[in-house]
Amino acid sequence: MAISVEADAARRLLVATVSGEVTFPDLLEFFATARSGEGHDWPMLVDITGATTEIGSAKMQRVADHVGKVVARDGHRASAAIFAPTDVSFGMARMYQTLCESRGIDVIRVFRVRAEAEAWLLGGHA
């Protein structure tokens, strides 16, 4: 699995591109490191077009728990839009969004169209 994060300073946007098989430890590492350095408080576009995973609902709940603890500790989380164009990736990402919402985290949205995800992030939802 590879997740690359680039800072788009002109748009004040982080762009994460995910490819390959994503495991539970991969996600925990990503959440621990993705928002460090330049733009740590910028909105983030997460493109999971090339990603696959065998993470089930139980582990996805643990991922949402982890993010909930980070938000509780930091008191703030910038918006994140997940670009998930396939049925499987969209379903998994929507489950993650719903689990986060149930923990009071309402800054995550899932989109099938990348331009719509970028428009949402850059339109003041950050």
N, C-alpha and C positions, 0 to 999 in steps of 0.2 A: 504494500500500500504506500502510496505517496500522496502527501498533501503539501502543496506549495501555497504560500501566502505572499501576495505582492501588495505593496502599498501604492495606490494610485493617488498621488499627492494633488494632482490637478482637480480631481473630483472629491478628494477627502474620503476615500473609499478603500476598504481592504477587500481583496479578491482572493478567495481560497479555491483552488482547483484540486479535486479529489479523484484519484484513479486507482484501479486495482481493488483487491480484496481488503475491506476495512474490518478490523477486529475491535473488540471492546477496549483493550489497552491502547490501540491506535487513537480511538476517540478521546479517551481520557488525556492522553499526551497532547492531542490537538487542542483541547479546551484549556489545558494548562499553559500552552505556549503561544497560541495563535494571536492573542491580543496583547503582545508585548512589543516594546519598541515604538517606532513611529506609527502614529495612527491608532494607538491602543484603544482610544475612545471613539473611533470612526465606525460607521456602519459597515457590515460585512456581507458580501455576496459569496455564497458557498455553492459552487458548481459541482454537483455530484453525477454529472453525465456519465463519466467513465468509471464509476464506483460500483462495487458489488459487496454484499455482506451476508453473513449467516446469523447476524445478531437478531435474536428474537425479542418478543415483547418484554420478557423479564429483565433482560440486560438493557433494553432501551429505557425501562423505568429507572434502572440504576444510573444510566447516563443523565437522565433528566434530574434525578436526585443530586447528582454531582454538580450539575449546572445550577440547581437551586441553591446549593451551599455556597457556590462562588458568588452568586448574586446577593445572597444574604450577607456574606462577608464584605463584599465591595460596595453594596448598596446601589449599584447601577450596572446596567448592561446595555450597550448600544444595540441598535436593531440589527437583525440578521435575516436575510432573505435567502432561502434555499431554492436553487434552480434544479428541478427534478423532472425532466421531460418524459420519462417512461412511467408506465403504470406502476411497476414494482417500486421504483425509487420514489415516486410521488406518494405512494401509500405508506412507505416506511417513514418518509419525512413528515407526512401529516400526523402519523402516530406520535412522532417526537414532538411536533408542535403542540398537539393536544395534551401530551403528558406534561410539557413545560407549562402550558396554560393552567393546568390543574394545580400547579405549584406556585401560581401567581406570576409567572414569567410570560408577559404578553408582548414581547418585542420580536417574535419569530413568525415569519410567514413563509409559505411554500408556494412556488409558482411553476407552471409548466413552460412558460415563455420567459426567456432571459430578459428581454427588454422590459417586460412588466415588473420583474423583480428589481431591476435597476431603477425604474421609474418610482417604485414604491420607496426604495431606500433613499433616493436622492430628492424625493418630494417632501421631505420634512418629517419623516417618521423615524429619524435617527435619534 
